[in-house]
Amino acid sequence: MRARPRLKNPILRTRQPLTPPMPRSRTALGLTAQAAEGRFSLQRCESCGQVQYPPADSCRACLSEELPWTPMSGRGELLAHTTLHHSNDPFYRERLPWRLGLTRLEEGPVVVAHLHRDCPPPPAAVGVTAKLDKAGRGVLVALPADELGDMSTDPRHGEFSCDPEHRKVLVTDGKSRVGQALVRELAAAGAAVIWVGQAEPWKKFAGQDAVEKLPQVTVVPLDLTDERGVKRIGAEIGGRVDILINNAEVHRTQGIADSGGAEMARREMEVNYLGLLRLAQAFGPAMRARGADGGASATAWVNVLSVYALSNYPPQGTYSASKAAALSLSQCLRAEMQDAGIRVVNVFPGPIDEEWNQPLPPPKLAPERLARDIVRGLRDGVEDLFPGDVAREWLARWKDNPKVLERELALESRTA
Amino acid sequence: MSRKSYEGVALAAPVTVPYRRYSTRDAHWWIARALAALLKDTGLKKDAIDGLGISSFTLGPDTAVGLTQHLGMSLRWLDHVPMGGASGVVCLRRAARAVQAGDAEIVACIAGDTNHVDTFRRTLSTFSRFAQDAVYPYGSGGPNASFAFITDWWMRQYGVAREDFGKLCVAQRRNAMDNPHALLRKPLDLEDYLGARVIAEPLHLFDCVMPCAGADGYLVMTAERAEALGLESVRVLGAIERHNAFPDDPVQIRGGWALDRDELWAQAGVGPRDMDFFQAYDDYPVITLMQIEELGFCPSGEGAAFVREHEFAYDGDCPLNTCGGQLSMGQAGAAGGFLGLVEALRQLLGRPLGKQVAGATHGAVSGFGMINYDRGLCSAAAVLARS
């Protein structure tokens, strides 16, 4: 558990957010793509098995060009270390002294890595993992061998994570089971303030009393289809939100032929796509401005999408389309947030165990499990999250061959 | 097949365009000043130069090709040597073979770099693809961080103390005191060295070179041509270069010298003990120590003991970096890779910038360059003698 960060003196200027250096070669961005899903992988030669780093375009042993990204054990030996007291980059200048280590991985390569404060001096066993830094780029982090994965004990490494502890969080929809599970999970994770959106403030939603009993919680009126309303609440609390979790959605189970007109699809788009746009316009600028606001700065924006955003699931065809639109928009949001160091996390759950997935066979994702995975994803600092077995299986099939997946889904919908 | 000797090759006219901490000029200006100085020093006309070897980090977007038009030169031999700290000796090797083969009559070898206020940071962030991808994003410490790892490892592995590095730095500063071109001439003693602020542990301020602007140059021609022109010159007894030696060493324990030094001394027909001075590449003192060991001045791993037993100022028993080295002159980009060579020529020709090493007839020069990822890839060395 982290100590509660000291509040910034409100008279002092809010510092402009800076990021570590962003440029990478196209090949090296492969490390980022792996870290975005929480994996530490390096290039391993298909022909001769050589593992190499830094990323290159051919195997340095046999010149093969087949260099698939392969998960590493993370075990390494610290060979040398330094603590920088000088840096040429403004981001690091604000964070000196900064500790670095030269580590030889069990698989062979020697890597430069951010070195956790508690790592003993070399020679020492360390655990190496890949994280996204404030620039959203994959970087290697060496941790004490016995606490692999827990960076929170070094405050300088806190920025690799978007831990909700001591942070102020907005959950855009409190009515759904997912929203209520998120509120409970965030409260347990130590969130300082949780605002919970309510689209229809004139009537209590089921479970509202329980949610409001939590001391951190304030229910706020928030209907994503009401542009002025979204702006108003953005003006009111946008300057304090550290983490925004957009879980509001309209979900109907229909394809094209099932629905007589575009009305339901329009409602899905109004909330799932345009709702995200309205939120981003109302909350984005203030969050961007607070990317470096003291110890508990604005840090993350979470979109609860659906694995159907990757490829259309015909029985829920219009819903899939709205989630695909939201995914595309969220890539735009991610690009606009990157200079402020704010992580845009996309969550791609498989079917959730709720009313509109009633005809679907198990396994279905329990809302509590989804909420737990989202909070863990924030702590781990990942960017793309695929909670549950169905989502992970879809992802594997989609990565393997999106066209094949399209045909399979078309067939599944006939037999469903 | 044994390599052809460098017999009949003459080096002449060492020039240094006085360094400046910052310059508003471009690298082109610095290189032109060096060429002008070469001509002034020798009385040659520009048209007499038919070969040009160039080294520079800040010449972009140009290469040596663009310079021919800037300098109004029509050349029949042109080389661009992007090897940083090894470029002085590497340029020498290229140019020597060109004049031996008759591809060029007189080659001007020049390294020049500017240093605007933000040049250094920009150079670092895009120094190499590996640096951009896997080093610079980690704290952006530049070479300080990379050499801190190497120094940390050496200190632990070989029992080198900060005092040992300090002794080299203090001796070099003493050498610089009489050199009007040295940017750093404030007296330095061991106490100052040890007490200086930390930059990247275990490196402190006086372990690190100071980036600056500057240019250095020399001429390469045949001995007959030098004699006909009435130029005093220096002979090349031997020269080596090596790139990416020992790629499987986990940390840079060695450079390429370890592979090639026997051949160097065999070709030169002399040994380390015959050297009247040693101009080592001194971006950080750990690299100086590495060169002392690997060029055979002492056995590997015994550098610290060697430092404790010898004196390194111009009047000591082992004169090292006799103009003060980069640690006192400043590091003028690629010109830093020429500095040791031009200082060696000056010592052998009896016209040093600072103090003369008494009776110097033989000297060794070593170059080291290009921290591409975690280590310097280029190493080179030459053995020179007064004609």
HADDOCK unambig.tbl for C-alpha pairs under 7 A between the chains (distance, minus, plus):
assign (segid A and resid 20 and name CA) (segid B and resid 137 and name CA) 6.14 0.50 0.50
assign (segid A and resid 21 and name CA) (segid B and resid 137 and name CA) 5.25 0.50 0.50
assign (segid A and resid 23 and name CA) (segid B and resid 132 and name CA) 6.83 0.50 0.50
assign (segid A and resid 24 and name CA) (segid B and resid 132 and name CA) 6.24 0.50 0.50
assign (segid A and resid 24 and name CA) (segid B and resid 133 and name CA) 5.05 0.50 0.50
assign (segid A and resid 25 and name CA) (segid B and resid 129 and name CA) 6.93 0.50 0.50
assign (segid A and resid 25 and name CA) (segid B and resid 133 and name CA) 6.52 0.50 0.50
assign (segid A and resid 28 and name CA) (segid B and resid 133 and name CA) 6.20 0.50 0.50
assign (segid A and resid 54 and name CA) (segid B and resid 130 and name CA) 6.09 0.50 0.50
assign (segid A and resid 54 and name CA) (segid B and resid 134 and name CA) 6.08 0.50 0.50
assign (segid A and resid 80 and name CA) (segid B and resid 149 and name CA) 5.22 0.50 0.50
assign (segid A and resid 80 and name CA) (segid B and resid 152 and name CA) 6.04 0.50 0.50
assign (segid A and resid 80 and name CA) (segid B and resid 153 and name CA) 5.60 0.50 0.50
assign (segid A and resid 81 and name CA) (segid B and resid 149 and name CA) 5.66 0.50 0.50
assign (segid A and resid 81 and name CA) (segid B and resid 152 and name CA) 6.85 0.50 0.50
assign (segid A and resid 82 and name CA) (segid B and resid 145 and name CA) 6.92 0.50 0.50
assign (segid A and resid 82 and name CA) (segid B and resid 148 and name CA) 6.01 0.50 0.50
assign (segid A and resid 82 and name CA) (segid B and resid 149 and name CA) 6.20 0.50 0.50
assign (segid A and resid 82 and name CA) (segid B and resid 200 and name CA) 6.01 0.50 0.50
assign (segid A and resid 82 and name CA) (segid B and resid 201 and name CA) 5.04 0.50 0.50
assign (segid A and resid 82 and name CA) (segid B and resid 202 and name CA) 6.85 0.50 0.50
assign (segid A and resid 83 and name CA) (segid B and resid 200 and name CA) 5.38 0.50 0.50
assign (segid A and resid 83 and name CA) (segid B and resid 201 and name CA) 5.24 0.50 0.50
assign (segid A and resid 84 and name CA) (segid B and resid 141 and name CA) 6.77 0.50 0.50
assign (segid A and resid 84 and name CA) (segid B and resid 145 and name CA) 6.97 0.50 0.50
assign (segid A and resid 84 and name CA) (segid B and resid 199 and name CA) 6.19 0.50 0.50
assign (segid A and resid 84 and name CA) (segid B and resid 200 and name CA) 4.22 0.50 0.50
assign (segid A and resid 84 and name CA) (segid B and resid 201 and name CA) 6.56 0.50 0.50
assign (segid A and resid 85 and name CA) (segid B and resid 198 and name CA) 6.48 0.50 0.50
assign (segid A and resid 85 and name CA) (segid B and resid 199 and name CA) 4.93 0.50 0.50
assign (segid A and resid 85 and name CA) (segid B and resid 200 and name CA) 5.55 0.50 0.50
assign (segid A and resid 86 and name CA) (segid B and resid 141 and name CA) 6.52 0.50 0.50
assign (segid A and resid 86 and name CA) (segid B and resid 199 and name CA) 5.47 0.50 0.50
assign (segid A and resid 86 and name CA) (segid B and resid 200 and name CA) 6.79 0.50 0.50
assign (segid A and resid 87 and name CA) (segid B and resid 139 and name CA) 6.38 0.50 0.50
assign (segid A and resid 87 and name CA) (segid B and resid 140 and name CA) 5.51 0.50 0.50
assign (segid A and resid 87 and name CA) (segid B and resid 141 and name CA) 4.66 0.50 0.50
assign (segid A and resid 88 and name CA) (segid B and resid 121 and name CA) 5.95 0.50 0.50
assign (segid A and resid 88 and name CA) (segid B and resid 140 and name CA) 5.67 0.50 0.50
assign (segid A and resid 88 and name CA) (segid B and resid 141 and name CA) 6.00 0.50 0.50
assign (segid A and resid 89 and name CA) (segid B and resid 140 and name CA) 5.72 0.50 0.50
assign (segid A and resid 92 and name CA) (segid B and resid 139 and name CA) 5.67 0.50 0.50
assign (segid A and resid 98 and name CA) (segid B and resid 139 and name CA) 6.63 0.50 0.50
assign (segid A and resid 102 and name CA) (segid B and resid 149 and name CA) 6.92 0.50 0.50
assign (segid A and resid 110 and name CA) (segid B and resid 250 and name CA) 6.46 0.50 0.50
assign (segid A and resid 112 and name CA) (segid B and resid 134 and name CA) 6.94 0.50 0.50
assign (segid A and resid 112 and name CA) (segid B and resid 135 and name CA) 6.57 0.50 0.50
assign (segid A and resid 113 and name CA) (segid B and resid 138 and name CA) 6.89 0.50 0.50
assign (segid A and resid 114 and name CA) (segid B and resid 138 and name CA) 6.46 0.50 0.50
